[in-house]
Amino acid sequence: MMERITIEPGKRSGQPCIRGLRITVWDILSWLAAGMSEREILDDYPELESEDFRAVYEFAARMGRRVAL
């Protein structure tokens, strides 16, 4: 799934994006946190695919393990 997450220095300030699109992992997580469903996000952004959500969740889980408290 991680091949769906791309990081390009000149795109969105090097933030992790979905498959080279200008939609970041953080955009998707923010929309979900605001109460949007996966279906609503897919309807609003048809360039996304349902498999992209699994990649976002995996990426966030990996990042969360790196946080030291």
NUTITI-890002 format. One record per residue (C-alpha): x, y, z; residue in one letter. Coordinates in steps of 0.02 Angstrom, whole numbers. Example, Ala and Ser with C-alpha at 12.3 -4.5 7.8 and 13.67 -1.06 7.14 Angstrom:
# residues 2
<atom <615, -225, 390>, 'A'>
<atom <684, -53, 357>, 'S'>
//
This chain:
# residues 69
<atom <0, 0, 0>, 'M'>
<atom <142, 119, 32>, 'M'>
<atom <175, 138, -155>, 'E'>
<atom <14, 241, -157>, 'R'>
<atom <96, 374, -46>, 'I'>
<atom <218, 486, -139>, 'T'>
<atom <330, 625, -79>, 'I'>
<atom <394, 751, -206>, 'E'>
<atom <496, 902, -146>, 'P'>
<atom <407, 1025, -263>, 'G'>
<atom <230, 964, -232>, 'K'>
<atom <131, 1023, -80>, 'R'>
<atom <294, 1070, 6>, 'S'>
<atom <354, 890, 6>, 'G'>
<atom <207, 825, 107>, 'Q'>
<atom <150, 645, 80>, 'P'>
<atom <22, 641, -62>, 'C'>
<atom <-89, 509, -138>, 'I'>
<atom <-17, 433, -298>, 'R'>
<atom <65, 594, -355>, 'G'>
<atom <-97, 693, -340>, 'L'>
<atom <-101, 858, -248>, 'R'>
<atom <-208, 779, -111>, 'I'>
<atom <-108, 747, 47>, 'T'>
<atom <-126, 612, 177>, 'V'>
<atom <-165, 752, 299>, 'W'>
<atom <-305, 819, 187>, 'D'>
<atom <-392, 650, 190>, 'I'>
<atom <-367, 626, 378>, 'L'>
<atom <-436, 802, 409>, 'S'>
<atom <-591, 768, 305>, 'W'>
<atom <-621, 604, 396>, 'L'>
<atom <-595, 688, 565>, 'A'>
<atom <-721, 822, 514>, 'A'>
<atom <-851, 685, 490>, 'G'>
<atom <-845, 652, 304>, 'M'>
<atom <-865, 471, 253>, 'S'>
<atom <-750, 384, 130>, 'E'>
<atom <-896, 383, 5>, 'R'>
<atom <-920, 572, 21>, 'E'>
<atom <-735, 602, -7>, 'I'>
<atom <-734, 488, -160>, 'L'>
<atom <-887, 580, -228>, 'D'>
<atom <-800, 748, -204>, 'D'>
<atom <-631, 688, -270>, 'Y'>
<atom <-662, 558, -406>, 'P'>
<atom <-475, 546, -442>, 'E'>
<atom <-458, 454, -276>, 'L'>
<atom <-483, 266, -264>, 'E'>
<atom <-553, 167, -118>, 'S'>
<atom <-384, 81, -94>, 'E'>
<atom <-307, 251, -59>, 'D'>
<atom <-393, 255, 111>, 'F'>
<atom <-306, 97, 167>, 'R'>
<atom <-139, 174, 117>, 'A'>
<atom <-182, 331, 217>, 'V'>
<atom <-226, 228, 371>, 'Y'>
<atom <-67, 126, 355>, 'E'>
<atom <39, 283, 335>, 'F'>
<atom <-42, 365, 486>, 'A'>
<atom <-16, 208, 592>, 'A'>
<atom <167, 202, 545>, 'R'>
<atom <191, 387, 583>, 'M'>
<atom <102, 366, 750>, 'G'>
<atom <224, 232, 803>, 'R'>
<atom <367, 355, 778>, 'R'>
<atom <301, 482, 902>, 'V'>
<atom <397, 483, 1066>, 'A'>
<atom <305, 547, 1218>, 'L'>
//
